[in-house]
Amino acid sequence: MADFQADLMDVLDGHAALQALIDGRLYPNGAPPNPVAPFVIYYEFATPRVQGFGSGNPTMFSKPRIQYSIYAAGYGAAKAIADAIRDAVKGSGWPVVIEDERGNKDVTSGLNRRDIDVRIVHDGD
């Protein structure tokens, strides 16, 4: 796959159960002003790369860690979105590790928040 980020967005955009819950409200690095809940913000906050030992030391594979922050009015809605994100990335065909998942009430917005940290292994940069 040539562009991992674009391919990952295609996986999430194409997951019917997830889209039924968030209606396309999946935002990179931050939400727009006054977002409609429910919505998801995602961040890629670490991407270790495993290098080869051959000529030019090419990247053999990358292991980005992506955090999905889910905001919803109710706990059940946040949990359902988390379940759909897990299903989408696990069904992507890439090796996936769910590294962490936690939930709390976001004091600023008053919404329920659930974070999922996912590590996805893929070829290339």
Buried (B, 14 or more C-beta within 10 A) or exposed (E): EEEBEEBBBEBBEEBEEBBEBBEEBBBEEEBEEEBEBBBBBBBBEEBEEEEEEEEEEEEEBBBBBBBBBBBBEEEEBBBBBBBBBBEBBBEBEBEBBBEEBEBEEEEEEEBBBBBBBBBBEBEEE
